[in-house]
Amino acid sequence: MIQFLQQLVNGLSIGSVYALMAVGYSLVYSIMNFSNFAHGGVIMLGAYFGFFGLTAFGMPFGVAFVAAALGTAAVAVLLERLAYKPLRDRRAPFLYFIITAMGASIFIENFVIATIGPNFKTYPEVFAAGPINVGQLAVGRVDLAMFGISAVCLAALIVFIDYTKMGKAIQATAYNMKASALMGINTDAVIIVVFALGGALAGVAGVLFGIKYTVYPQIGNITLKSFIAAVFGGLGSLPGALLGSVLLGIIETFVAGYISSSYRDLIAFLILIVMLIFRPNG
């Protein structure tokens, strides 16, 4: 029973970070109907922003954390303005958006390798190393922080989407962009806000993932898991992305704990294949 609860705690921790990543995918997909594969590069930059904020600039963790989120929000908006807006203005096919997103992801990764280097970097100790013991259950402080910070950020996003004027505009634009524009909604501003929100959450995810593991230029590849989670819950669905991410995190940890860690990724991609074949809407 203790092992079951231990794996459940670990699954909730990593699943909450997957949720931060998957929400960015779902937000962009709901508005523009394409998967932003450059999202992984933004997450990777968030991990580096947080790392250098703590080490090179000596910022307190809270300041470095916020700076990383703001930095990735700015990067995401810049990416949309430079790469995607010209395609929107020309009403290019959605395939062009996907190709551009892949190109942007490769550019960001190689830019970091060329300027910072390919070496792994480890965050300084932010949270105490010792776990919190609840009976025989050991809860890591990093895991607890990952879950708590992710939950607060996602709750704030849901409140923003459901209870603000811009949130209502995002919902309307996701339902029908042309009709929303005819009703007076500035859809261009909505797209900027959506990319900024997705970028900020990507920065948060990058910092948390960097603290938990390490920082390297290929860290953005983890977004393949968040893409699977978004497909699992239904692309374009915010609640679906949250639920799919948590379920994927739990499934992965249980597979690693009870079968073998070498099967973890195999099961994740098997879920993607099965979902696409039998329930492509999530």
Rosetta blueprint (number, residue, H / E / L):
1 M L
2 I H
3 Q H
4 F H
5 L H
6 Q H
7 Q H
8 L H
9 V H
10 N H
11 G H
12 L H
13 S H
14 I H
15 G H
16 S H
17 V H
18 Y H
19 A H
20 L H
21 M H
22 A H
23 V H
24 G H
25 Y H
26 S H
27 L H
28 V H
29 Y H
30 S H
31 I H
32 M H
33 N L
34 F L
35 S L
36 N L
37 F L
38 A L
39 H H
40 G H
41 G H
42 V H
43 I H
44 M H
45 L H
46 G H
47 A H
48 Y H
49 F H
50 G H
51 F H
52 F H
53 G H
54 L H
55 T H
56 A L
57 F L
58 G L
59 M L
60 P L
61 F H
62 G H
63 V H
64 A H
65 F H
66 V H
67 A H
68 A H
69 A H
70 L H
71 G H
72 T H
73 A H
74 A H
75 V H
76 A H
77 V H
78 L H
79 L H
80 E H
81 R H
82 L H
83 A H
84 Y H
85 K H
86 P H
87 L H
88 R H
89 D H
90 R L
91 R L
92 A L
93 P L
94 F H
95 L H
96 Y H
97 F H
98 I H
99 I H
100 T H
101 A H
102 M H
103 G H
104 A H
105 S H
106 I H
107 F H
108 I H
109 E H
110 N H
111 F H
112 V H
113 I H
114 A H
115 T H
116 I L
117 G L
118 P L
119 N L
120 F L
121 K E
122 T L
123 Y L
124 P L
125 E L
126 V L
127 F L
128 A L
129 A L
130 G L
131 P L
132 I E
133 N E
134 V E
135 G L
136 Q L
137 L E
138 A E
139 V E
140 G L
141 R H
142 V H
143 D H
144 L H
145 A H
146 M H
147 F H
148 G H
149 I H
150 S H
151 A H
152 V H
153 C H
154 L H
155 A H
156 A H
157 L H
158 I H
159 V H
160 F H
161 I H
162 D H
163 Y H
164 T L
165 K H
166 M H
167 G H
168 K H
169 A H
170 I H
171 Q H
172 A H
173 T H
174 A H
175 Y H
176 N L
177 M H
178 K H
179 A H
180 S H
181 A H
182 L H
183 M L
184 G L
185 I L
186 N L
187 T H
188 D H
189 A H
190 V H
191 I H
192 I H
193 V H
194 V H
195 F H
196 A H
197 L H
198 G H
199 G H
200 A H
201 L H
202 A H
203 G H
204 V H
205 A H
206 G H
207 V H
208 L H
209 F H
210 G H
211 I H
212 K H
213 Y L
214 T L
215 V E
216 Y L
217 P H
218 Q H
219 I H
220 G H
221 N H
222 I H
223 T H
224 L H
225 K H
226 S H
227 F H
228 I H
229 A H
230 A H
231 V H
232 F H
233 G H
234 G L
235 L L
236 G L
237 S L
238 L H
239 P H
240 G H
241 A H
242 L H
243 L H
244 G H
245 S H
246 V H
247 L H
248 L H
249 G H
250 I H
251 I H
252 E H
253 T H
254 F H
255 V H
256 A H
257 G H
258 Y H
259 I L
260 S L
261 S H
262 S H
263 Y H
264 R H
265 D H
266 L H
267 I H
268 A H
269 F H
270 L H
271 I H
272 L H
273 I H
274 V H
275 M H
276 L H
277 I H
278 F H
279 R L
280 P L
281 N L
282 G L
